[in-house]
Amino acid sequence: MNGERKSAPPRDGQDMKLAHVEFYVQNLDEVVDWLAESYGFAKSPEADVATSADTHRSAVMRGGLITLVVTQALSETHFAHDYVWRHGDGVGNLGIGVADVTAAFEDAVERGAVPISAPQRNGTDGAITAVIRGFGDVLHTFVEHREKAPAVRVPSSSVRRIDHLAVCLEAGELDPTTEYYESALGFSTIFEERIVIGSQAMLSKVVQSPSTEITLTLIEPDTRMDAGQIDEFLKRHNGAGVQHIAFETNDIVRSVSVLSDKGVDFLSTPATYYDALADRLDLATHTVDELRQHNILVDEDHDGQLFQIFARSTHPRNTLFFEVIERLGAKTFGSGNIKALYEAVEAARVRGETST
C-alpha cells in the first residue's frame, strides 16, 4: 500500500430519518412541563425515559411523528453542561436514524465528518450510537432505526412532524457548512437565496438529506448591509445554533387557535399585510379573515402555497422559538412573507399607524 486513502463512495442516505431533536437545558422538569402544557407533547412512559445517575437526566416527549428529548446535565462531563453554560437552553443534538450506525459513522468520517464518539453500545437499552459534530456546538448522534412507533395524537395542536430547523451561522460560515453536509452526509442544496429587508440582508441555503426527512435552513448575515436579526441571535446565543423549529400541521388555523388558547403567544402582523393580500395571491384554502384573526402569513411558489406563523420566543436570551407551518405543495420557506411583512410595516409607518 502506498499510504493513500481513497474516499469511500457516498452512501445513498435514503434511510436517514430525523429520529429526535434533543434540547440541552438547565432545568428538565420546567421544560417538560412547558412542552406538555403549551404544545401538548406527551411524556413517554418510564421505559422510554433515559436516566443516568452519574451524568444526566433525559425525558422523551412525543407528538404526532415528532420526538423531542430533553436532557439536563448532572455532571460537567456531559455535553449538555458546556452547551448550556455557553448558549443557555437550546437544541444541542440531532438524532439521525440509520439502519447501520457503524457503517453510517465510518462513511461520514471517511468523507470529512468530525468524529466525537465512536460506535458504542448504550448501556440503557443496548442500542448502538455514534456521534459526529454538526454546526457550531450542535452534535449529531447516529441511532439505530427502531420499529416505527405510531403517531402520538396531540389534540392541543395537531402537529405532525418537523418540517425544518432554521440555523443561524456566523458570517462566512454558510458555504463551508453547506459543503460539510453535502460531503460528510450526502445532503443536497435544494434552495438558496439572498433576502433583503430594508437596510438588512441575509444569505440562506437549504440542505436536505437524500431521504428528504431532514431539512436544515442555513442562514448567515450579509455583512455588507446593516446588522439585523441574525446578528442579534448570534450575539445572544454566543455563536451558531438553531434559531427555530418548524412544526408542520394539516390545519394551521385550528392549530393556532388551540395553541393560543393554551397560552402560546404568537407574533402579531400589521393590518396592512392583509389589506394587500388579495393583490398578492388567491388563497387555496382558509380565508383572509381567518388569517387576519390569527396573524397567519401565507406565501406561494411554483409548487403551491404555505401558511406559517412564528411563536414569540420565551427563551431568557430571546433566541430559540417555534414555527407552525402548513404546506399545500409549496417547497420554499416563506421569504416572500419576510418582504411582504417589511413592506406592510413600512406602509403603516408612512401612514402614521401602529402595527397590531
QUIURFEN-V732553 format. One record per pair of residues at least 24 apart in sequence whose ideal C-beta (glycine too) atoms are under 10 Angstrom apart, sorted by the first residue. I is the first residue (numbers start at 1). J is the second residue. D is the distance in Angstrom with one decimal. If there is no record, write none. Layout:
BEGIN
I&J&D / I&J&D
END
This chain:
BEGIN
5&110&8.1 / 6&110&9.2 / 7&107&9.6 / 7&110&6.1 / 7&111&5.9 / 7&112&8.5 / 7&183&8.9 / 8&103&9.7 / 8&106&7.9 / 8&107&5.6 / 8&108&9.7 / 8&109&9.7 / 8&110&4.6 / 8&111&6.8 / 9&107&8.8 / 9&110&9.7 / 9&111&9.5 / 10&107&7.8 / 10&110&9.9 / 10&111&7.1 / 10&182&9.6 / 10&183&8.8 / 10&184&9.9 / 10&185&9.3 / 10&186&4.9 / 10&210&8.9 / 11&98&8.8 / 11&100&9.5 / 11&103&7.6 / 11&104&6.9 / 11&106&10.0 / 11&107&5.0 / 11&108&8.3 / 11&110&9.9 / 11&111&8.7 / 11&185&8.6 / 11&186&5.9 / 11&210&8.4 / 12&186&7.4 / 12&210&6.0 / 12&211&9.0 / 13&96&9.8 / 13&98&8.7 / 13&104&8.7 / 13&107&9.3 / 13&108&10.0 / 13&185&6.8 / 13&186&4.2 / 13&187&7.7 / 13&188&9.4 / 13&209&5.7 / 13&210&3.7 / 13&211&6.3 / 13&213&9.7 / 13&214&9.3 / 14&99&9.7 / 14&186&9.5 / 14&209&8.6 / 14&210&5.4 / 14&211&5.1 / 14&212&9.3 / 14&213&9.4 / 15&96&9.8 / 15&97&7.7 / 15&98&5.6 / 15&99&4.8 / 15&100&8.5 / 15&104&8.5 / 15&145&7.0 / 15&209&9.6 / 15&210&9.0 / 15&211&6.6 / 15&213&9.2 / 16&96&5.8 / 16&97&7.0 / 16&98&6.1 / 16&99&9.4 / 16&104&8.0 / 16&142&9.2 / 16&145&9.8 / 16&185&7.5 / 16&186&8.2 / 16&187&9.0 / 16&209&4.5 / 16&210&6.8 / 16&211&4.8 / 16&212&9.4 / 16&213&6.2 / 16&214&6.1 / 17&65&9.7 / 17&95&8.9 / 17&96&7.2 / 17&97&3.9 / 17&98&7.9 / 17&99&9.9 / 17&143&9.3 / 17&145&7.0 / 17&148&9.6 / 17&209&8.4 / 17&211&6.5 / 17&213&4.7 / 17&214&7.4 / 18&65&9.3 / 18&66&8.8 / 18&67&8.6 / 18&94&6.8 / 18&95&7.3 / 18&96&7.0 / 18&97&7.4 / 18&161&8.3 / 18&162&6.0 / 18&164&9.9 / 18&165&8.7 / 18&209&8.3 / 18&211&9.2 / 18&213&5.5 / 18&214&4.8 / 18&215&8.6 / 19&67&6.7 / 19&69&9.3 / 19&94&8.3 / 19&95&3.7 / 19&96&6.2 / 19&97&3.7 / 19&98&8.7 / 19&141&8.2 / 19&142&8.9 / 19&143&5.0 / 19&144&8.9 / 19&145&7.9 / 19&146&8.1 / 19&213&9.5 / 19&214&9.6 / 20&60&7.6 / 20&61&9.4 / 20&62&9.4 / 20&66&8.5 / 20&67&4.1 / 20&68&6.6 / 20&69&5.0 / 20&93&8.4 / 20&94&7.7 / 20&95&3.9 / 20&96&9.2 / 20&97&8.4 / 20&141&8.7 / 20&143&7.8 / 20&162&9.6 / 21&61&9.9 / 21&66&7.8 / 21&67&7.5 / 21&68&5.5 / 21&69&7.2 / 21&70&9.9 / 21&91&5.9 / 21&92&9.4 / 21&93&7.9 / 21&94&6.1 / 21&95&7.3 / 21&162&6.7 / 21&165&7.4 / 21&242&8.3 / 21&245&6.6 / 22&58&7.8 / 22&60&9.7 / 22&67&9.4 / 22&68&7.6 / 22&69&4.1 / 22&70&7.7 / 22&71&5.8 / 22&79&9.4 / 22&80&8.6 / 22&91&7.1 / 22&92&6.0 / 22&93&3.9 / 22&94&7.2 / 22&95&6.5 / 22&138&9.4 / 22&139&8.5 / 22&141&7.8 / 23&58&9.7 / 23&59&9.9 / 23&61&9.2 / 23&68&6.7 / 23&69&7.1 / 23&70&5.0 / 23&71&6.8 / 23&72&9.4 / 23&80&8.9 / 23&83&9.8 / 23&84&9.8 / 23&89&6.5 / 23&90&6.8 / 23&91&6.0 / 23&92&6.8 / 23&93&8.6 / 23&242&9.5 / 23&245&9.8 / 23&320&8.6 / 24&56&9.2 / 24&58&10.0 / 24&69&9.6 / 24&70&8.6 / 24&71&5.6 / 24&72&7.9 / 24&73&7.2 / 24&78&8.7 / 24&79&7.0 / 24&80&3.7 / 24&81&8.3 / 24&82&9.1 / 24&83&4.4 / 24&84&5.4 / 24&85&9.9 / 24&87&8.1 / 24&88&9.3 / 24&89&7.0 / 24&90&6.6 / 24&91&7.8 / 24&92&3.5 / 24&93&7.3 / 24&137&9.3 / 24&138&9.5 / 24&139&9.6 / 25&57&9.9 / 25&70&5.9 / 25&71&6.9 / 25&72&5.6 / 25&73&9.0 / 25&80&7.5 / 25&83&9.4 / 25&84&6.6 / 25&88&8.8 / 25&89&4.4 / 25&90&8.2 / 25&92&8.9 / 26&72&6.9 / 26&73&8.7 / 26&80&9.1 / 26&81&9.9 / 26&84&5.3 / 26&85&9.2 / 26&88&7.6 / 26&89&6.1 / 26&316&9.4 / 27&70&9.6 / 27&72&6.7 / 27&84&9.8 / 27&89&8.4 / 28&56&8.9 / 28&57&5.3 / 28&58&7.6 / 28&59&6.1 / 28&70&5.4 / 28&71&7.2 / 28&72&3.9 / 28&73&9.7 / 28&74&9.8 / 28&80&9.8 / 29&57&9.0 / 29&59&8.5 / 29&70&9.1 / 29&72&8.4 / 30&70&9.6 / 30&72&9.7 / 30&89&9.3 / 31&59&8.5 / 31&61&9.0 / 31&68&9.3 / 31&70&5.1 / 31&71&9.6 / 31&72&8.4 / 31&89&6.8 / 32&59&5.1 / 32&60&9.7 / 32&61&6.6 / 32&68&9.4 / 32&70&5.5 / 32&72&9.8 / 34&70&9.7 / 34&263&9.7 / 34&314&7.7 / 35&59&9.2 / 35&61&5.2 / 35&63&8.4 / 35&68&6.6 / 35&70&7.3 / 36&61&7.2 / 36&63&9.5 / 36&156&9.1 / 37&156&8.9 / 37&262&6.9 / 37&263&7.5 / 37&264&9.9 / 38&156&8.3 / 38&157&8.9 / 38&259&7.4 / 38&262&5.6 / 38&263&5.8 / 38&264&5.3 / 38&265&9.5 / 38&311&8.8 / 38&314&8.5 / 38&322&9.4 / 39&63&6.9 / 39&66&9.6 / 39&68&9.2 / 39&154&7.5 / 39&156&6.8 / 39&157&5.7 / 39&159&7.2 / 39&247&8.0 / 39&259&7.0 / 39&262&7.8 / 39&264&7.1 / 39&311&9.1 / 39&322&7.5 / 39&324&9.7 / 40&64&9.7 / 40&152&9.5 / 40&153&9.1 / 40&154&4.3 / 40&155&6.6 / 40&156&2.9 / 40&157&5.1 / 40&158&8.8 / 40&159&7.8 / 40&255&9.9 / 40&258&8.2 / 40&259&8.2 / 40&262&7.3 / 41&66&7.5 / 41&67&9.3 / 41&68&6.3 / 41&70&9.7 / 41&152&8.1 / 41&154&6.7 / 41&156&8.8 / 41&157&8.8 / 41&159&8.4 / 42&152&5.5 / 42&153&8.6 / 42&154&7.2 / 42&156&9.9 / 43&70&9.3 / 44&69&9.7 / 44&149&9.3 / 44&152&8.6 / 47&125&8.9 / 48&125&9.3 / 48&149&9.3 / 49&124&9.6 / 50&122&8.3 / 50&124&5.2 / 50&125&7.8 / 51&124&8.0 / 52&78&8.3 / 52&123&8.5 / 52&124&7.7 / 54&78&9.0 / 55&79&9.4 / 55&80&8.8 / 55&81&8.9 / 56&80&6.1 / 56&81&8.6 / 58&124&9.3 / 61&152&9.2 / 62&149&7.6 / 62&150&9.8 / 62&151&8.6 / 62&152&4.2 / 62&153&9.9 / 62&154&8.4 / 63&151&8.6 / 63&152&5.6 / 63&153&8.3 / 63&154&3.9 / 63&155&9.9 / 63&156&8.6 / 63&157&7.3 / 63&158&9.1 / 63&159&5.4 / 63&160&8.8 / 63&161&9.6 / 63&247&8.2 / 64&151&5.3 / 64&152&6.5 / 64&153&7.8 / 64&154&5.8 / 64&157&8.7 / 64&158&7.6 / 64&159&4.9 / 64&160&4.3 / 64&161&6.0 / 64&162&9.2 / 64&247&8.1 / 64&248&8.3 / 64&249&8.5 / 64&250&9.7 / 65&148&9.1 / 65&149&8.4 / 65&150&9.2 / 65&151&5.2 / 65&152&8.3 / 65&159&9.0 / 65&160&6.1 / 65&161&4.5 / 65&162&8.3 / 65&248&9.3 / 66&151&9.0 / 66&152&8.3 / 66&154&8.4 / 66&159&6.2 / 66&160&7.7 / 66&161&6.0 / 66&162&5.7 / 66&245&9.1 / 66&247&6.9 / 66&248&9.1 / 67&95&7.7 / 67&97&9.8 / 67&149&8.1 / 67&152&9.0 / 67&162&9.3 / 68&162&9.2 / 68&245&8.9 / 69&93&7.8 / 69&95&7.2 / 69&141&9.8 / 79&116&8.3 / 79&117&9.4 / 79&131&8.4 / 79&137&8.4 / 79&138&9.9 / 79&139&6.3 / 79&141&9.8 / 82&137&7.6 / 83&136&9.7 / 83&137&5.7 / 83&138&8.4 / 83&139&8.8 / 83&241&9.3 / 85&238&9.7 / 86&136&9.6 / 86&137&6.6 / 86&237&8.8 / 86&238&5.4 / 86&239&7.3 / 86&241&9.6 / 87&136&8.4 / 87&137&6.8 / 87&138&9.5 / 87&236&9.2 / 87&237&5.4 / 87&238&5.6 / 87&239&7.0 / 87&240&9.5 / 87&241&6.0 / 87&242&9.9 / 87&317&8.0 / 87&319&7.8 / 87&320&9.3 / 88&236&8.5 / 88&237&7.5 / 88&238&8.3 / 88&241&9.6 / 88&315&6.8 / 88&316&6.1 / 88&317&4.9 / 88&319&7.1 / 88&320&8.5 / 89&315&6.6 / 89&316&7.7 / 89&317&8.6 / 89&319&8.9 / 89&320&7.2 / 90&136&9.8 / 90&137&9.2 / 90&138&8.5 / 90&237&7.1 / 90&241&5.6 / 90&242&6.4 / 90&243&9.6 / 90&315&7.7 / 90&317&8.7 / 90&319&6.7 / 90&320&5.3 / 91&134&9.9 / 91&136&10.0 / 91&138&6.4 / 91&165&7.1 / 91&167&9.1 / 91&241&6.9 / 91&242&3.9 / 91&243&9.5 / 91&244&9.6 / 91&245&7.2 / 91&320&7.0 / 92&134&9.8 / 92&136&9.7 / 92&137&7.1 / 92&138&6.1 / 92&139&6.6 / 92&241&8.7 / 92&242&8.9 / 93&131&8.0 / 93&134&8.3 / 93&137&9.9 / 93&138&6.7 / 93&139&4.6 / 93&140&7.1 / 93&141&5.7 / 94&134&6.5 / 94&135&9.8 / 94&138&6.8 / 94&139&7.6 / 94&140&5.1 / 94&141&7.4 / 94&162&9.9 / 94&165&7.7 / 94&214&7.6 / 94&216&8.8 / 94&242&8.8 / 95&129&8.6 / 95&139&9.7 / 95&140&7.9 / 95&141&5.2 / 95&142&8.1 / 95&143&5.1 / 96&130&9.8 / 96&132&9.0 / 96&134&9.5 / 96&140&5.6 / 96&141&6.9 / 96&142&5.4 / 96&143&7.0 / 96&185&8.1 / 96&209&8.1 / 96&213&9.2 / 96&214&6.9 / 97&141&9.8 / 97&142&8.0 / 97&143&5.5 / 97&144&7.3 / 97&145&4.9 / 97&146&7.6 / 97&211&9.6 / 97&213&8.5 / 97&214&9.6 / 98&130&9.4 / 98&142&5.4 / 98&143&7.5 / 98&144&7.3 / 98&145&6.7 / 98&211&9.9 / 99&144&7.6 / 99&145&5.6 / 100&128&8.9 / 100&142&9.0 / 100&144&8.1 / 100&145&9.2 / 101&127&8.2 / 101&128&4.5 / 101&129&6.4 / 101&130&5.3 / 101&141&9.2 / 101&142&4.6 / 101&143&6.8 / 101&144&5.7 / 101&145&9.5 / 102&128&6.8 / 102&130&7.1 / 102&142&8.6 / 102&144&10.0 / 103&142&9.4 / 104&130&7.5 / 104&132&9.3 / 104&142&5.0 / 104&143&9.8 / 104&144&9.8 / 104&185&8.8 / 105&129&9.1 / 105&130&3.8 / 105&131&8.3 / 105&132&6.9 / 105&141&9.9 / 105&142&5.5 / 106&130&8.7 / 107&184&8.8 / 107&185&9.0 / 107&186&8.6 / 108&132&5.7 / 108&140&8.6 / 108&142&7.9 / 108&183&9.3 / 108&184&5.0 / 108&185&6.0 / 108&186&8.7 / 109&184&8.0 / 110&184&9.0 / 111&180&9.7 / 111&182&9.5 / 111&183&5.4 / 111&184&5.0 / 111&185&8.0 / 111&186&7.9 / 112&179&8.7 / 112&180&6.8 / 112&182&9.8 / 112&183&4.9 / 112&184&4.7 / 112&185&9.5 / 113&140&8.2 / 113&180&7.8 / 113&181&9.6 / 113&183&8.4 / 113&184&3.8 / 113&185&7.1 / 114&139&9.8 / 114&140&9.9 / 114&180&8.6 / 114&184&8.3 / 116&140&8.7 / 116&141&8.8 / 117&141&8.2 / 117&142&9.8 / 132&184&7.4 / 132&185&8.6 / 133&180&9.0 / 133&184&9.4 / 134&167&8.8 / 134&177&8.9 / 134&180&8.4 / 134&181&8.4 / 134&184&9.5 / 134&185&9.2 / 134&216&8.8 / 134&240&9.6 / 134&242&9.9 / 135&167&5.7 / 135&168&9.4 / 135&169&6.6 / 135&170&9.9 / 135&173&7.9 / 135&176&9.8 / 135&177&5.4 / 135&180&7.9 / 135&181&8.5 / 135&216&8.0 / 135&218&7.5 / 135&239&9.7 / 135&240&5.4 / 135&241&7.9 / 135&242&8.7 / 136&167&8.0 / 136&168&8.8 / 136&169&7.6 / 136&170&8.3 / 136&173&8.7 / 136&177&9.0 / 136&234&9.6 / 136&237&8.6 / 136&238&9.6 / 136&239&5.4 / 136&240&3.2 / 136&241&5.3 / 136&242&8.8 / 137&237&9.9 / 137&238&9.2 / 137&239&6.9 / 137&240&7.7 / 137&241&7.4 / 138&165&9.5 / 138&167&8.0 / 138&240&7.8 / 138&241&6.6 / 138&242&6.9 / 140&181&9.9 / 140&184&9.5 / 140&185&8.1 / 140&214&9.6 / 154&247&9.6 / 154&249&9.7 / 154&255&9.4 / 154&258&9.6 / 155&258&7.7 / 156&255&8.7 / 156&258&5.5 / 156&259&6.9 / 156&261&8.6 / 156&262&5.7 / 156&264&9.4 / 157&247&7.4 / 157&249&7.0 / 157&254&8.8 / 157&255&5.0 / 157&256&8.7 / 157&257&9.8 / 157&258&6.0 / 157&259&5.2 / 157&262&8.0 / 157&264&8.4 / 157&322&10.0 / 157&324&7.5 / 158&247&9.5 / 158&248&9.8 / 158&249&5.2 / 158&250&6.3 / 158&251&6.4 / 158&252&9.2 / 158&254&6.4 / 158&255&5.1 / 158&258&7.6 / 158&259&9.5 / 158&324&9.5 / 158&326&10.0 / 159&246&10.0 / 159&247&4.2 / 159&248&7.0 / 159&249&5.6 / 159&250&9.4 / 159&255&6.9 / 159&259&9.1 / 159&322&9.3 / 159&324&7.4 / 159&325&9.8 / 160&247&7.7 / 160&248&5.0 / 160&249&6.1 / 160&250&6.5 / 160&255&9.8 / 160&326&9.7 / 161&213&8.8 / 161&246&9.7 / 161&247&7.7 / 161&248&5.2 / 161&249&9.3 / 162&213&9.2 / 162&214&8.7 / 162&215&8.4 / 162&245&6.2 / 162&246&6.8 / 162&247&6.5 / 162&248&7.2 / 162&325&10.0 / 163&215&7.0 / 163&217&9.8 / 163&245&8.6 / 163&246&4.2 / 163&247&7.0 / 163&248&4.2 / 163&249&9.3 / 163&306&9.2 / 163&308&9.2 / 163&323&7.9 / 163&324&9.4 / 163&325&5.2 / 163&326&9.4 / 163&327&7.2 / 163&333&8.9 / 164&206&7.4 / 164&208&8.6 / 164&214&8.8 / 164&215&4.1 / 164&216&6.8 / 164&217&5.4 / 164&244&9.0 / 164&245&8.1 / 164&246&5.0 / 164&248&8.9 / 164&323&8.6 / 164&325&8.3 / 164&333&7.0 / 165&214&8.5 / 165&215&7.4 / 165&216&5.6 / 165&217&7.1 / 165&218&9.7 / 165&242&5.3 / 165&243&8.4 / 165&244&7.5 / 165&245&5.4 / 165&246&7.3 / 165&323&9.9 / 166&204&8.8 / 166&206&9.5 / 166&215&9.8 / 166&216&7.9 / 166&217&4.5 / 166&218&8.3 / 166&219&6.4 / 166&233&9.8 / 166&242&7.0 / 166&243&4.7 / 166&244&4.9 / 166&245&7.8 / 166&246&7.3 / 166&321&9.6 / 166&323&7.9 / 166&333&8.1 / 167&204&9.8 / 167&207&9.5 / 167&216&5.6 / 167&217&6.7 / 167&218&5.2 / 167&219&6.7 / 167&220&9.5 / 167&240&6.8 / 167&241&7.1 / 167&242&5.7 / 167&243&6.7 / 167&244&9.4 / 168&202&9.0 / 168&217&9.8 / 168&218&8.6 / 168&219&5.5 / 168&220&7.5 / 168&221&8.3 / 168&229&8.8 / 168&230&5.2 / 168&231&9.0 / 168&232&9.4 / 168&233&4.6 / 168&234&5.9 / 168&237&7.2 / 168&239&9.0 / 168&240&6.2 / 168&241&6.4 / 168&242&8.0 / 168&243&4.7 / 168&244&9.4 / 168&319&8.7 / 169&203&9.3 / 169&204&9.8 / 169&205&9.8 / 169&218&6.0 / 169&219&6.6 / 169&220&4.5 / 169&221&8.7 / 169&230&8.3 / 169&234&8.1 / 169&239&9.2 / 169&240&4.9 / 169&241&9.0 / 169&243&10.0 / 170&220&6.8 / 170&221&8.4 / 170&230&9.5 / 170&231&9.7 / 170&234&6.1 / 170&239&6.9 / 170&240&5.8 / 171&203&8.9 / 171&220&5.5 / 171&221&5.4 / 171&222&8.0 / 171&223&4.9 / 171&224&10.0 / 171&230&8.7 / 171&231&8.3 / 171&234&8.5 / 172&220&7.1 / 172&221&9.8 / 172&223&8.3 / 173&218&8.5 / 173&220&6.0 / 173&239&10.0 / 173&240&6.7 / 174&202&9.5 / 174&203&5.6 / 174&204&7.8 / 174&205&6.0 / 174&218&5.8 / 174&219&7.5 / 174&220&4.1 / 174&221&9.6 / 174&222&9.9 / 175&203&9.1 / 175&205&8.0 / 175&218&9.5 / 175&220&8.9 / 177&205&8.4 / 177&207&8.3 / 177&216&8.9 / 177&218&5.7 / 177&220&8.5 / 177&240&8.2 / 178&205&4.9 / 178&206&9.3 / 178&207&5.9 / 178&216&9.3 / 178&218&6.2 / 179&207&9.7 / 180&207&9.3 / 181&205&9.5 / 181&207&4.6 / 181&208&9.1 / 181&209&8.7 / 181&214&9.4 / 181&216&7.1 / 181&218&8.2 / 182&207&6.9 / 185&209&6.9 / 185&210&9.0 / 185&214&8.6 / 186&210&5.7 / 186&211&9.9 / 187&214&7.7 / 187&215&9.1 / 187&216&7.8 / 188&212&9.4 / 189&218&9.1 / 190&215&7.9 / 190&331&7.6 / 190&332&9.4 / 191&215&9.6 / 191&217&8.4 / 191&301&9.4 / 191&331&7.3 / 191&332&6.1 / 191&333&7.0 / 191&335&9.3 / 192&218&9.2 / 193&332&8.4 / 193&333&8.9 / 193&335&5.9 / 194&222&6.7 / 194&225&9.9 / 194&335&9.4 / 195&219&8.7 / 195&222&8.7 / 195&333&10.0 / 195&335&5.1 / 195&336&9.7 / 195&338&5.8 / 195&339&7.3 / 195&342&9.8 / 196&222&8.2 / 196&225&7.5 / 196&335&10.0 / 196&338&9.4 / 196&339&7.9 / 196&342&9.0 / 197&225&8.8 / 197&226&9.7 / 197&228&6.8 / 197&229&8.5 / 197&335&9.8 / 197&338&6.0 / 197&339&7.1 / 197&341&8.6 / 197&342&5.0 / 197&343&9.8 / 197&345&10.0 / 198&225&8.8 / 198&226&8.0 / 198&228&8.6 / 198&339&9.9 / 198&342&5.9 / 198&343&9.6 / 198&345&9.2 / 198&346&7.6 / 199&225&6.0 / 199&226&4.3 / 199&227&9.6 / 199&228&8.3 / 200&225&5.3 / 200&226&5.2 / 200&227&7.4 / 200&228&3.4 / 200&229&7.6 / 200&230&8.5 / 200&231&8.7 / 200&342&9.2 / 201&225&4.2 / 201&226&8.5 / 201&228&7.7 / 201&230&9.5 / 202&228&7.0 / 202&229&8.0 / 202&230&5.3 / 202&231&9.4 / 202&335&9.5 / 202&338&8.9 / 203&230&9.3 / 204&230&9.6 / 204&333&7.8 / 204&335&7.8 / 206&331&9.3 / 206&332&8.4 / 206&333&6.6 / 215&246&8.8 / 215&333&9.0 / 216&242&8.9 / 217&243&8.8 / 217&244&9.1 / 217&246&8.5 / 217&333&5.8 / 217&334&9.9 / 219&243&7.4 / 229&338&10.0 / 232&318&8.3 / 232&319&9.0 / 233&313&9.8 / 233&317&9.1 / 233&318&8.6 / 233&319&5.8 / 233&320&9.2 / 234&319&9.4 / 235&317&9.4 / 235&319&9.7 / 236&313&9.8 / 236&315&8.6 / 236&316&9.5 / 236&317&4.5 / 236&318&6.0 / 236&319&5.3 / 237&315&9.1 / 237&317&6.5 / 237&318&9.5 / 237&319&4.7 / 237&320&8.2 / 238&317&8.5 / 238&319&9.4 / 241&319&7.1 / 241&320&7.8 / 242&319&8.8 / 242&320&6.5 / 242&321&10.0 / 243&313&9.3 / 243&319&7.0 / 243&320&7.0 / 243&321&7.5 / 243&323&9.7 / 244&310&6.9 / 244&311&8.5 / 244&313&8.5 / 244&319&9.2 / 244&320&6.8 / 244&321&5.0 / 244&322&6.2 / 244&323&5.3 / 245&320&7.9 / 245&321&8.3 / 245&322&5.6 / 245&323&7.0 / 246&308&7.5 / 246&310&9.1 / 246&322&7.6 / 246&323&4.1 / 246&324&7.5 / 246&325&4.9 / 246&327&10.0 / 246&333&8.4 / 246&334&9.4 / 247&311&9.6 / 247&322&6.2 / 247&323&6.9 / 247&324&5.5 / 247&325&7.1 / 248&306&9.8 / 248&308&10.0 / 248&323&9.5 / 248&324&8.1 / 248&325&5.5 / 248&326&7.1 / 248&327&6.7 / 249&307&9.0 / 249&324&5.8 / 249&325&7.2 / 249&326&5.4 / 249&327&9.4 / 250&326&6.8 / 250&327&9.6 / 251&285&8.9 / 251&286&8.8 / 251&307&9.5 / 251&326&6.8 / 252&285&9.4 / 252&286&7.5 / 252&290&9.4 / 252&291&8.9 / 252&294&8.0 / 252&296&5.9 / 252&297&9.8 / 252&298&9.4 / 252&306&9.3 / 252&307&4.7 / 252&308&7.5 / 252&309&6.9 / 252&324&5.9 / 252&325&7.2 / 252&326&3.9 / 252&327&9.7 / 253&285&8.9 / 253&286&5.6 / 253&287&8.9 / 253&290&5.1 / 253&291&7.7 / 253&293&8.4 / 253&294&6.1 / 253&296&6.9 / 253&307&8.1 / 253&309&10.0 / 253&326&8.5 / 254&294&9.7 / 254&326&9.8 / 255&294&9.4 / 255&296&9.8 / 255&309&9.0 / 255&324&5.6 / 255&325&9.7 / 255&326&8.0 / 256&290&9.6 / 256&291&9.7 / 256&293&9.3 / 256&294&4.6 / 256&295&7.9 / 256&296&6.3 / 256&307&9.4 / 256&309&5.8 / 256&311&9.4 / 256&324&6.2 / 256&326&9.7 / 257&290&9.3 / 257&293&8.7 / 257&294&6.4 / 259&294&9.7 / 259&309&9.3 / 259&311&7.8 / 259&322&9.3 / 259&324&7.2 / 260&294&7.3 / 260&295&9.4 / 260&309&9.9 / 260&311&9.8 / 263&314&10.0 / 264&309&9.9 / 264&311&5.5 / 264&312&8.4 / 264&314&9.0 / 264&322&8.2 / 264&324&8.9 / 265&311&6.7 / 265&312&4.4 / 265&313&9.4 / 265&314&7.8 / 266&294&7.6 / 266&295&5.7 / 266&296&8.6 / 266&309&5.3 / 266&310&6.8 / 266&311&5.4 / 266&312&6.5 / 266&321&9.9 / 266&322&9.6 / 266&323&9.8 / 266&324&8.2 / 267&295&6.7 / 267&297&9.3 / 267&309&7.2 / 267&310&5.0 / 267&311&7.5 / 267&312&5.7 / 267&313&9.5 / 267&321&8.9 / 267&341&9.4 / 268&295&5.3 / 268&312&9.1 / 268&355&7.0 / 268&356&6.0 / 269&294&9.3 / 269&295&4.4 / 269&296&7.9 / 269&297&6.6 / 269&309&8.4 / 269&310&10.0 / 269&337&9.3 / 269&340&9.6 / 269&341&6.9 / 269&344&7.4 / 269&345&9.4 / 269&355&8.0 / 269&356&8.2 / 270&295&9.6 / 270&340&9.9 / 270&341&7.4 / 270&342&9.9 / 270&343&9.5 / 270&344&4.3 / 270&345&5.5 / 270&346&9.4 / 270&347&7.8 / 270&348&5.0 / 270&349&9.3 / 270&353&7.8 / 270&354&8.9 / 270&355&4.3 / 270&356&6.7 / 271&344&8.0 / 271&347&9.9 / 271&348&7.5 / 271&353&7.7 / 271&354&9.7 / 271&355&8.1 / 271&356&6.0 / 272&340&9.6 / 272&341&9.6 / 272&343&8.1 / 272&344&4.1 / 272&345&7.7 / 272&346&8.8 / 272&347&4.7 / 272&348&5.0 / 272&349&9.7 / 272&350&9.8 / 272&351&8.1 / 272&353&7.4 / 272&355&8.3 / 272&356&9.8 / 273&297&7.4 / 273&298&9.6 / 273&337&8.6 / 273&340&6.1 / 273&341&6.1 / 273&342&9.9 / 273&343&8.3 / 273&344&3.9 / 273&345&8.4 / 273&347&9.0 / 273&348&9.1 / 273&355&9.3 / 274&298&9.7 / 274&344&8.4 / 275&344&7.9 / 275&347&8.4 / 275&348&9.7 / 276&340&7.2 / 276&343&7.5 / 276&344&6.7 / 276&347&7.8 / 277&340&8.3 / 277&344&9.5 / 280&336&7.9 / 280&337&10.0 / 280&340&6.7 / 281&305&7.2 / 281&336&9.0 / 283&307&9.1 / 283&328&9.7 / 284&328&5.1 / 284&329&8.2 / 284&330&9.6 / 285&326&8.4 / 285&328&6.4 / 286&326&8.6 / 286&328&9.7 / 294&324&10.0 / 295&356&9.2 / 296&324&8.6 / 296&326&8.7 / 297&325&9.7 / 297&334&6.7 / 297&336&9.0 / 297&337&4.3 / 297&338&9.1 / 297&340&7.7 / 297&341&7.2 / 298&326&9.4 / 298&328&9.5 / 298&330&9.5 / 298&334&8.9 / 298&336&8.9 / 298&337&7.4 / 298&340&9.1 / 299&330&6.8 / 299&332&7.2 / 299&333&8.4 / 299&334&4.7 / 299&335&7.5 / 299&336&4.3 / 299&337&4.8 / 299&338&9.0 / 299&339&9.5 / 299&340&7.9 / 300&328&9.3 / 300&329&9.4 / 300&330&6.6 / 300&332&8.9 / 300&334&9.9 / 300&336&7.0 / 300&337&9.9 / 301&329&8.4 / 301&330&5.0 / 301&331&6.2 / 301&332&4.5 / 301&333&9.3 / 301&334&9.5 / 301&335&9.4 / 301&336&8.1 / 302&329&9.2 / 302&330&8.8 / 302&331&8.2 / 302&332&8.9 / 303&327&9.1 / 303&328&9.1 / 303&329&4.6 / 303&330&5.6 / 303&331&4.9 / 303&332&8.1 / 304&328&4.7 / 304&329&2.2 / 304&330&4.5 / 304&331&7.9 / 304&332&9.7 / 305&329&6.9 / 305&330&5.4 / 306&330&3.9 / 306&331&8.7 / 306&332&7.3 / 306&333&7.9 / 306&334&6.2 / 306&336&9.5 / 306&337&8.7 / 307&334&9.2 / 307&337&9.6 / 308&333&8.6 / 308&334&5.3 / 308&337&6.8 / 309&337&9.8 / 310&334&9.7 / 310&337&9.8
END
